[in-house]
């Protein structure tokens, strides 16, 4: 197991970034004397020889899109290399462990998985396991197999610097668009913390981390930034589920980043309630290089926000937007535009809010199509108010089916999804897309064609906002 390529780590999709969930385990394994290979099927074609050469294959599934692609890869890997042991790691591995084992996976790892992955590889290197059949797996703490169920690892790791040597170069991934007419810039991606202390119901993190989070030592974060700067990074995305889970740690990391790399800009993710709670930090973060904040606004409906346990209300969104703008930082809201409790009026209010606050350039049109995802293991399955709307599990899509009690909403979802796909293909101006979605929603509400004079054309009145070129946030 210690020869070059005996272990193969595979990434399918990581929000358009150079995959950190390859770099983390590569760092741990190479520091322990292993020589794993890596394969990123977002940025390169399937190398069948790398798959055939591997004795153990581990697939990263940190999000739903990666999981669906990972299931397809599993079947391909089994056909190419029937003898290889195949494991899955990441948030969605834990949530879908039973399904993956049923489909032929041999191991499931979650939480702070790197220690368990290293222990598993060390066990498989022992003589008694080296010649074992694929169906046999050693008993390792933190590793679920067909014969042994283990909880996700919740132990603080002895972090090592993520290993990026051998990964596809940064310029092949999502770039930073400063929104001021200047050139797009190469973007890097790091984590200053992992897990989350909040329990939002629709998020995949709470069922795994149960309100815990772990900070990554500042020197590890900066070392990872440094190696990406050497690869050409001019902007850094902090991929923490919430950068301000540990505000003291966060500001120290930001200050150190600016001190060592004063020309580097960055973006973070933060809850609406954290934007408001730590409002005094934003002017300094702006001065240190923060250009935008992704925030899970999700909805302006109090009923929907209560279902999701978001911890903020509609007025808080407006206040948070004002706090960031006063600091000179753009907000990039993410949305859950369609839920069983979202009404036509709710949808129209979100569109009106975007127009009223000039956010057309700050919200990628795909956000207006996002439908509530209820995967296996989701905390939403325990929500009594959602139970009347839930159907059976769609195993192909790995989500529970739900239908809206108002059939106009499901029809509207289909219509806006088609319209947004068309807009993206034609590179339509965001303001024109927003106006078109307003027309569709009004037509659904009134049951008739809405004349052009009845709709305010929602053209952007502000300059283009800073953003990454990849439109997905989760």
N, C-alpha and C positions, 0 to 999 in steps of 0.2 A: 504493500500500500504506500510505500514511500518513494517509489520510482516516479519519474515525470509522467503526469497524466493518469496515474492510477486512480486519483480522485478528480472528478469533474464537477465543477460548480456551474450552474446554469441560471441565467436570468432571462425572463421573457419581456418584462416591461417594468420600468420604474419611473413613471411620470416624465419620460423623455430625458432623464438624467443619466450620466455615467453611473452604473449601478453601485451604490454604496453597499447594498446587501450582497454583492460579490466581494467588494473590497474588504469589508469587515472580516468574514471568515477566511479570506485569502491571507490576511494579516496574521490571524491566530494560527492557522495551519502551517504557514511557511516559517513562522517563528519557532514552531515545534519540530521542524525538520521534515515536514511533508512538502511535496512538490505538486500541488494541485494545478490543473488546467482550468481555464474559465471560458465560458461561451455566453455571449450576449446576443440573443436572437432578436432583439430590437434593432441592433446596429450591424449585425453580420448574418450571413447565411448559415444554415445548419451544416456543421462540419461532421459528416458521418464518421470519419476516421477517429475524431476525438471521442465520439460516443462509443464506438466499438472498442477503443483502447482502454476505456475506463473500467475499473473494478467496482467502483462505487460512484454513483451519480446523485448529487444533491441539488434540488430545484428550489429557487427562491420564489415565494409567492406572498409578497407583502401587501397585495391589494387584489381586488376582485378580478380586474382585467388579467393580471398575471396568473391568477388561479385558473381561469378558463383556458388560457393559452397553455398553462402547465399541464392540464389534463390531456390536451392534444399531444403535447410533447411526450408525456408518459407513454402513450400508446406507441409512438414512433421509436422511443428509446427501447421499449420492450422488444420491438421487432428487430431493431438493429443489434441489440446486445442482451439476449435473454438471460445471460449469467450475471449481469451486473446487479448489485443491490441499489435500489433507488429510494431516496428519501426526499421529503419536502420540508422546508423550514420557512418560518415567517408567520405573520398574523393569521393569514387565511389558511395556513396549514393546520394550525390549532383548531380553528373554527370548523374545518371540513375534514378532520382527521379520519373519521369513520368512513366517509365517502372515498377518500383517497386510498385507504387501506383496502377497501372493497374493490377498487379499480386496479389494484396490483402493486401499490406502493409498499415499501418494506419498513419505513420509519417516518415518524412525524416529530418535528422539533419546533418549539415555540418559545416566546418570551425572550429572555437573554440567552439565546440558543447556542452561542458560539462555544461556550464551555462544554455543553453536552455534545455538540458536533465533534469537537476535538477528542473528547473521551471516546466517542463511538469509533472514530477513525483509528485511535490507538488500540481499541479492543479488536477491531477487524484486522489489525496488523499482526496480532499474536498468531503463532503457528496453528493453534487449535481452530482458529477461525479463517485463516488465510485460504484453506482448501475446502471450507464448508460450502454447502449449496446456498443458492440465493435466498431460499425461503428461511434459512436459519439466521437468527439475529442475536447478538449478545445482549444481556440485560445491562442497560446503562441508565443511570439516573437522568431523568429529563428527556428520555427517548421513548416514545410510544411505538409499540409494534403490535402485531396481531395478537400476541399472547400476553402483552403487558401494557397497561394504560398508565401514563405518567403525566402529571400536570406540567404546564409550561414552567420554564426555569425563571425563578424570581430571586436570583442571587446576584449581588453586585459583581461585575466582571473585573478582572485585572486587565484593563483595556490595553491594547497595542495599537499602533498606528495602522489604519486601513492600508492595505496593499493595493496600489493602483498600477503597478508595473505589469505590462502585458494586456491591460484593458484597452478597448478601442479609444483613440484619442478624444479629448474633450470637444474639439470643434465639430465632431459628428453628432453632438447632442443638442438639446434645447439651448437657445441663446437668450441673452438679455437684450431687450429693446428699450432703450432709455426713454423713448417717447418724445424726445426733443428734436427729432430730425437727424440726430447723430447716428453713426453706424451701430449695428448690433454688435454685441460683445460676447466673447466666450464665457460661459457660466459654469461654475463648479457647484458642488453639492456636499454639505457636511451635516453632522448632527452634533449638537451641544448637549442634548438630553434625549432619553428614550422612554417610552411609556407616557402616561398622563394621569394626573391626580383627579381629573374630572370623569364623570360617568354619563356622558351624553348617550342616549339610548341607541341612536342610529350608527354610532361609531364602532368599528371593529376592535378598538383598543381596550375598552372597559372589560369585555368578557375574558380577555387574556391577562391584562395587567391589574385589574380590580382596584384601580385608583392609585397604583404605585408608579413612580417614575424614577429614573436613575440619571444622574448627571454624568457626562463624559468629561474627564479631566481637561482643564483648559489647555495644557501643553499638548495633549493628543489632538484636540480640535485644531490648534494652530499648526501643528505639524502636518495635518491633513490638508489644511488650506495652503500651506507652503508648497507641498508637492503639486497641488493643482495650479498654483500660480506659475510654477516652473513649466507646466504644460500649457500655459497661456491664459489661464482664468483671469478675467477682469472684474467679475461679479460673482458673489457667492450666495447660494440659497441655503438658509438654515432649514433643514427638513424636519426639525423637531415638531411633534404633534402640536405643541404650544411652547413657543420660545420663552414665555413668561411663567411657566410652571415653577421655575426657580429664578425669580427676578434678579436676585443678587448675583447668581452665577451668570445669568444672561448678560447683564451690563458689564461684568468683568471680562467676559469673552469678547464683547463688542469693542470695549476699550482696547484690549490687547490686540485685536484684529487691526484696528485703525492705527495703533502705534507701530505695528510691524509692517503693515501694508496700507499706507495712508491713501493710496489711489483706488483701493478696492471698495466697491459698493456692495450692498447686500440686501436681501429681503428676508422676512420672517413670517411665521404664522402665529396668530394670537387670537384668543377668544374676545368677543365684544366686551365681556365683563372685565377682562384683564386690561384691555385698552383703556377702559375708564378707571379701573382701580389704580393703575400705574400711569396715570395721565402725565405726571411730572417727568417721566423718563423719556417721552417721545421727542422733545426738542433736542436732548443730548443724543439720542439714537439717530436722529436725522443728521446732526452734525458729524456723527461717526460714520455715516455713509448709508443709512437705511433709506431705501428708495420706495418700497411699497410693503404693505402688510396684507397677507391673505387672511381673511376672517370669515368664519363659518356663520354668516348671517342666517342662511337657510330659508327663512320665511319672515313675513311681517304679521302673521296671524298668531295672536296669543294662544289660540287652541293648538295650533301645530307646534309652536315653540314649547308649550307645556308637554305635549306628547314626546318631543325629542329631548326633554330635560336640558334645554340649552342654557338656562340661567340668565337670559336677558329678555327684554321686551322690545316692542317696536320703537319706543322712544329712545331706548338705549342705543339702537343702531344709528339713529340720527346724531345722537350725542357723540358716539365714538367716531363717526365720520368727521364731525366738526373738530374733535381733538386732533385727529391725524392731519387734517388739512391745515389747521393752525400751525402744526409743527413742520409743514412742508412735505408730508409723506402721503402717498396715495393709498387708498384702501381698494383692495380687490376682493369683493365679496364672493363667497361661494353660496350656492343655493340648492335647496331641495324643493324644486318648483312644483312637483306633483306628489301629493300624499292622499290617502283616503279622506283626510279631513280638510284638504285645501279646496276652497270654493272658487267659483269663477270670479267673485268679487276680490278674493285674496290674490288671485293671479293678476288681475287688472291693477290692483294696488301696488304690487311689486313693480310692474312695468311703469306705472305712474311715478313711483319713487325714484326709479332709475332715471327717468326723464327729468324729474323735478330737480334732482341733484347733479345732473350732468355726468352720470356714471356710464354712459353708453360705451365709452372707450375702456372702461375699467372692468367690464364683465364680458367674458367671452360668450358669444351667443349660445354655445352648447349648454351653459348653465341654466338657460330658460327651458331646457328639455329634461333636466335631471328628474328621474322618478325614484321615489323612496325604495331603497334596496333592503331586503330583509333576508340576509343569508343565514344558513345554519349557524347556530350559536349566538345569533344576534340578541341583544338585550330587549329588542322590540318584541320578541316572541313571548316575553313575560308581561307585556303591556296589555291590561284588560281592555283598554279603550280601542286597541287595534284589532283585537281578536275577531270581532264580527266581520271584518273585511278580508281576513286572510284565508287563502285557499291552500292547496297542496304545494309541495316542493317541486319546482321545475329542476330536475337533476341536470339537464343539459346546460341551463343558465345559472344553476347553483344559487337560486333565490326562490323565496316563497311567492307565489302568485297572489296578487290582490287586484280587486276591481273597485273602481270608485262607485259610491252609491248614486252619484249623478252621472249617467252615461255620457253627458256632454263633456265631462272632464277627460274621460278616456279618449273620446274623439278629438278633443283639442290637443291632447298630448301627441297623438299620431300626426295631426296637422302641423303643429309647431316643429316636431322633429323633422318632418320632411322639408319644411320651409327653411329651417336652420341648415340642414345639409346642403340645400340648394344655395343658400347664401354663402356658405363657406366655400363651396365649389367655385362660385362666381366672384369671390372676394368682394362681396358687397360691403358698403359702408355700414358700420354698426348702427348708426342712427336710422338708416333705411330698414335694417332688419328689425329693429325695435318697433318701428311704425307698422311693419307688416304683421308682427306678432300682436300688436294692439288691435289691428283690424280683425285678425282671426279670433281673438278672445271676445271682442265685442259682437262679432257675428255669432259666436257660440252662445253668448248671453242673450241676445235679442232674437235669434232665430231667423235672421235675414241679412242680406248684404248691407254693409254699412258704406254709405257714400264717402268719398274722399274728404268732403267738407266736414264730415262728422268726426274725423280723427285728426288730432293735432300731430303734425309731422314731427317725429321725435329725432330731429337731427342734432348731433353733438354740437355743443357750443364752446367746448374747451379743447385744448390741444390734446394730442394723443397721450395716453397715460403710460407710465413705465410698466413693463410686463415681461414675462418669459414667453418664448415662442410656442411652448407646449401648452394647450388650453386646459388640460386635466389637472385637478388638484388632489384627487384621491382615487 
